């Protein structure tokens, strides 16, 4: 299954070149906050991949199509069907449905943070349909409420999707929707790839997205582009002074410095808005556990390790973060 899923992700990175640098940047930022890797209750790389894909699908002008639109449900190759789940898709359809956009990587990064800082986590993140689903659909084992329209929009994919309502087969079990964060695998439809993520991690992730957005908003939003002298949104650069023209090396230094400010974010429990969190994550019940004690002091700070700085330097030196958006 992992190999077949990787084929889809590879195709996404091929047809949308900004996906990989965006994912790489997010991965290292989240790792520094202890939100990815290592522990059981953290996000996995695959989960973050699907969350980025869903963000691309859910934009007002979608960049990526729903997986349901590119599924090859009639693929005769038995190796592409495992336990009743179909892992085949049309590469040509994916290539034709990817929409080009003028958004650069900086705008996509801030958009990701804004999207998930305000997302209503009672909904299920569903890259298969490219839209959020209600948990009632899985509890009732049928498309209900606002999800009923999907049977009209995607009749054949919806028929295949109903397999994840079945809990009678050996390999079929219903999607686990009791966890605070539900991200559905777009091929193995009864697999919640974030079933391990607890409420504490989800609250931390949501708050980090909010704090990251605050960091970016503290940087002046208008800069003069060095390539075409036009004014555009930027979060990595500071405005160009009229009295002194900044050299290319100075600009790269400022960009790197602004990005590295992300690693200095330190979140304590007192910063949380419990009322808002309970509204956005209604599946959580009972008292909120403390995230970090204020007594931790400097121990709660996030330090930039040499390995991550090396990755960022590599990205900047080879213009991965910026040339992909051009």
Order of alpha helices (4+ residues) and beta strands (2+ residues): alpha-alpha-alpha-alpha-beta-beta-alpha-alpha-beta-beta-alpha-alpha-alpha-beta-alpha-beta-beta-alpha-alpha-alpha-alpha
